[in-house]
Amino acid sequence: MKNARAFWDNSAARYAKRPIRDEDAYRRKLAITQEYLRPDSRVLEFGCGTGSTAIIHAPHVKNIVAIDISDQMLEIAERKARDAGVENITFKQGTLGGVELEKAGFDAVLGLNILHLLEDLEATLARVHSLLKPGGVFVSSTVLIGDINFLLRLVIPPMQVLGFAPYVNRFGKQALIDKLTGAGLSIEREWQPGKATVFIVARKGA
Ligand SMILES: C[S@@+](CC[C@H](N)C(=O)[O-])C[C@H]1O[C@@H](n2cnc3c(N)ncnc32)[C@H](O)[C@@H]1O
């Protein structure tokens, strides 16, 4: 975990400058997410990065708690929120398990481009379930390392040894769905913008 923090701190400035890979897919994910948000929604985003998505959703909800392991990511996120005049996001440093959060306190939890980076996916999903209000939704988007081209997968370990890639969890789509349902969430919406990525909205029972 210490390594992850250092890795993402070192990557923050570069990450902030990186263009969105697929603008159309990003816009569609935002639009689908907003179908589940209300002006009185309390939202939690973990692994919020430089805050771009939270800043877009903020005007449509009551408030957002946005957490990230990296101080450097959060520094950029806080600056961007200030520049955008957004005042209803509270940024906190830490992991989902490490930050004190109100149980059953959130209408929506967002985990975007983060699930494949977690060593403790089951524990994270159990925590998501405990933080959602009954009937609340978990919106996630992730790379499916288990479903990417075999040759690309071979490149990951040497990149990790050289410090150019973080830890990655190697689940494929079905394994992820099994873990979500195993955590007590039912799959409400599923969309694959590409073979090795998936966007899922899963709901906690009312
Ligand atoms: C690939 S970036 C995604 C950022 C943002 N969600 C997005 O979609 O652009 C992953 C982010 O998760 C953060 N992160 C990595 N491991 C984490 C963990 N265990 N807990 C919280 N944040 C973590 C990193 O610091 C980084 O900001």
PDBQT file of the ligand as one rigid body, heavy atoms in Angstrom, charges set to zero:
ROOT
HETATM    1  C1  LIG A 301      -6.041   5.091 -12.688  1.00  0.00    +0.000 C 
HETATM    2  S1  LIG A 301      -6.264   6.366 -11.497  1.00  0.00    +0.000 S 
HETATM    3  C2  LIG A 301      -7.995   6.720 -11.699  1.00  0.00    +0.000 C 
HETATM    4  C3  LIG A 301      -8.366   8.091 -11.203  1.00  0.00    +0.000 C 
HETATM    5  C4  LIG A 301      -9.817   8.481 -11.490  1.00  0.00    +0.000 C 
HETATM    6  N1  LIG A 301     -10.747   7.645 -10.774  1.00  0.00    +0.000 N 
HETATM    7  C5  LIG A 301     -10.074   8.435 -12.975  1.00  0.00    +0.000 C 
HETATM    8  O1  LIG A 301     -10.951   7.684 -13.403  1.00  0.00    +0.000 OA
HETATM    9  O2  LIG A 301      -9.397   9.193 -13.703  1.00  0.00    +0.000 OA
HETATM   10  C6  LIG A 301      -6.258   5.476  -9.995  1.00  0.00    +0.000 C 
HETATM   11  C7  LIG A 301      -6.369   6.367  -8.777  1.00  0.00    +0.000 C 
HETATM   12  O3  LIG A 301      -6.598   5.549  -7.648  1.00  0.00    +0.000 OA
HETATM   13  C8  LIG A 301      -5.734   5.945  -6.596  1.00  0.00    +0.000 C 
HETATM   14  N2  LIG A 301      -5.491   4.745  -5.785  1.00  0.00    +0.000 N 
HETATM   15  C9  LIG A 301      -4.706   3.676  -6.075  1.00  0.00    +0.000 A 
HETATM   16  N3  LIG A 301      -4.816   2.731  -5.118  1.00  0.00    +0.000 NA
HETATM   17  C10 LIG A 301      -5.712   3.226  -4.210  1.00  0.00    +0.000 A 
HETATM   18  C11 LIG A 301      -6.270   2.721  -2.999  1.00  0.00    +0.000 A 
HETATM   19  N4  LIG A 301      -5.939   1.531  -2.522  1.00  0.00    +0.000 N 
HETATM   20  N5  LIG A 301      -7.146   3.506  -2.343  1.00  0.00    +0.000 NA
HETATM   21  C12 LIG A 301      -7.503   4.733  -2.805  1.00  0.00    +0.000 A 
HETATM   22  N6  LIG A 301      -7.007   5.263  -3.943  1.00  0.00    +0.000 NA
HETATM   23  C13 LIG A 301      -6.136   4.509  -4.636  1.00  0.00    +0.000 A 
HETATM   24  C14 LIG A 301      -4.524   6.506  -7.267  1.00  0.00    +0.000 C 
HETATM   25  O4  LIG A 301      -3.838   7.416  -6.436  1.00  0.00    +0.000 OA
HETATM   26  C15 LIG A 301      -5.124   7.176  -8.485  1.00  0.00    +0.000 C 
HETATM   27  O5  LIG A 301      -5.490   8.500  -8.221  1.00  0.00    +0.000 OA
ENDROOT
TORSDOF 0
